[in-house]
Amino acid sequence: MTNRALVLAALAAEPTRLHRPLVSRDTTLMAAALRALGVTVTENGDVWEVVPGELRGPARVDVGLSGT
């Protein structure tokens, strides 16, 4: 669910706060992938803030073993 929320927040028109996101390898890789594509993801304890940006590429994205 956290990975899906990160993607939706990255596509939103305004910044989004995710409260108590799952912190796992998959979600940290997703946050890093979004950052590589131009999205700002700030992790501050139990709240992550996602600020959409103009998506850009090419970018190197490591998805690990994620199925999302």
SULBELJO-V62330 format. One record per residue. RES is the residue in three letters. SS is DSSP state (h for helix, s for strand, l for the rest). OMEGA is omega in whole degrees, 0 to 359 (NA if undefined). Layout:
res: {RES & RES}
ss: {SS & SS}
omega: {OMEGA & OMEGA}
//
This chain:
res: {MET & THR & ASN & ARG & ALA & LEU & VAL & LEU & ALA & ALA & LEU & ALA & ALA & GLU & PRO & THR & ARG & LEU & HIS & ARG & PRO & LEU & VAL & SER & ARG & ASP & THR & THR & LEU & MET & ALA & ALA & ALA & LEU & ARG & ALA & LEU & GLY & VAL & THR & VAL & THR & GLU & ASN & GLY & ASP & VAL & TRP & GLU & VAL & VAL & PRO & GLY & GLU & LEU & ARG & GLY & PRO & ALA & ARG & VAL & ASP & VAL & GLY & LEU & SER & GLY & THR}
ss: {l & h & h & h & h & h & h & h & h & h & h & l & l & l & l & s & s & s & s & l & l & l & l & l & h & h & h & h & h & h & h & h & h & h & h & h & l & l & l & s & s & s & s & s & l & l & s & s & s & s & s & l & l & l & l & l & l & l & l & l & l & l & l & l & l & l & l & l}
omega: {181 & 178 & 179 & 178 & 178 & 180 & 179 & 179 & 179 & 181 & 182 & 180 & 183 & 177 & 181 & 174 & 175 & 181 & 179 & 177 & 173 & 177 & 181 & 179 & 181 & 183 & 177 & 175 & 178 & 178 & 179 & 178 & 179 & 177 & 180 & 181 & 175 & 179 & 176 & 176 & 180 & 180 & 181 & 180 & 183 & 179 & 172 & 177 & 180 & 179 & 181 & 175 & 177 & 182 & 182 & 177 & 3 & 180 & 175 & 183 & 177 & 181 & 180 & 178 & 183 & 176 & 182 & NA}
//
